[in-house]
Amino acid sequence: MGEAKISETVTMPVTIGYTVYIRSEEPTGILNTDVLALRGERLPVTAPPAEWLDDTGQHVGDEVTVRFTKGA
């Protein structure tokens, strides 16, 4: 009888991140401690949300950065 072959899978960590623009007339109230569900993943907010302004300086919504390292 032959030896059983054992295959090893080596995975490298992959960082998944998005900058999300959320349109709203007023600030959304999202905090940098919140978690957002995007594209089937629950991703933590990694920075304080920023105000999204148009060219004239009017409030359009919030800009939120989310990031997660998968496989680490």
Contacts in CASP RR format, 6 or more apart in sequence:
PFRMAT RR
TARGET T0000
AUTHOR 0000-0000-0000
METHOD contacts of the structure
MODEL  1
MGEAKISETVTMPVTIGYTVYIRSEEPTGILNTDVLALRGERLPVTAPPA
EWLDDTGQHVGDEVTVRFTKGA
11 71 0 8 1.000
12 71 0 8 1.000
13 69 0 8 1.000
13 70 0 8 1.000
13 71 0 8 1.000
13 72 0 8 1.000
14 69 0 8 1.000
14 70 0 8 1.000
14 71 0 8 1.000
15 67 0 8 1.000
15 68 0 8 1.000
15 69 0 8 1.000
15 70 0 8 1.000
16 41 0 8 1.000
16 43 0 8 1.000
16 67 0 8 1.000
16 68 0 8 1.000
16 69 0 8 1.000
16 70 0 8 1.000
17 43 0 8 1.000
17 65 0 8 1.000
17 66 0 8 1.000
17 67 0 8 1.000
17 68 0 8 1.000
18 38 0 8 1.000
18 39 0 8 1.000
18 43 0 8 1.000
18 65 0 8 1.000
18 66 0 8 1.000
18 67 0 8 1.000
19 63 0 8 1.000
19 64 0 8 1.000
19 65 0 8 1.000
20 36 0 8 1.000
20 38 0 8 1.000
20 63 0 8 1.000
20 64 0 8 1.000
20 65 0 8 1.000
20 66 0 8 1.000
21 52 0 8 1.000
21 60 0 8 1.000
21 61 0 8 1.000
21 62 0 8 1.000
21 63 0 8 1.000
21 64 0 8 1.000
22 28 0 8 1.000
22 30 0 8 1.000
22 52 0 8 1.000
22 61 0 8 1.000
22 62 0 8 1.000
22 63 0 8 1.000
22 64 0 8 1.000
23 52 0 8 1.000
23 60 0 8 1.000
23 61 0 8 1.000
24 61 0 8 1.000
24 62 0 8 1.000
25 59 0 8 1.000
25 61 0 8 1.000
26 59 0 8 1.000
27 49 0 8 1.000
27 51 0 8 1.000
27 59 0 8 1.000
27 61 0 8 1.000
27 62 0 8 1.000
28 49 0 8 1.000
28 61 0 8 1.000
28 62 0 8 1.000
29 49 0 8 1.000
29 62 0 8 1.000
30 36 0 8 1.000
30 45 0 8 1.000
30 49 0 8 1.000
30 62 0 8 1.000
30 64 0 8 1.000
31 45 0 8 1.000
31 48 0 8 1.000
31 49 0 8 1.000
32 45 0 8 1.000
32 46 0 8 1.000
32 47 0 8 1.000
32 48 0 8 1.000
32 49 0 8 1.000
33 45 0 8 1.000
34 44 0 8 1.000
34 45 0 8 1.000
35 42 0 8 1.000
35 43 0 8 1.000
35 44 0 8 1.000
35 45 0 8 1.000
36 42 0 8 1.000
36 43 0 8 1.000
36 45 0 8 1.000
36 64 0 8 1.000
36 66 0 8 1.000
37 43 0 8 1.000
38 66 0 8 1.000
41 68 0 8 1.000
43 66 0 8 1.000
43 67 0 8 1.000
43 68 0 8 1.000
44 66 0 8 1.000
44 67 0 8 1.000
44 68 0 8 1.000
45 64 0 8 1.000
45 65 0 8 1.000
45 66 0 8 1.000
46 65 0 8 1.000
46 66 0 8 1.000
46 67 0 8 1.000
47 65 0 8 1.000
49 62 0 8 1.000
49 63 0 8 1.000
49 64 0 8 1.000
50 62 0 8 1.000
50 63 0 8 1.000
50 64 0 8 1.000
51 59 0 8 1.000
51 61 0 8 1.000
51 62 0 8 1.000
51 63 0 8 1.000
52 59 0 8 1.000
52 60 0 8 1.000
52 61 0 8 1.000
52 62 0 8 1.000
52 63 0 8 1.000
53 59 0 8 1.000
53 60 0 8 1.000
54 60 0 8 1.000
END
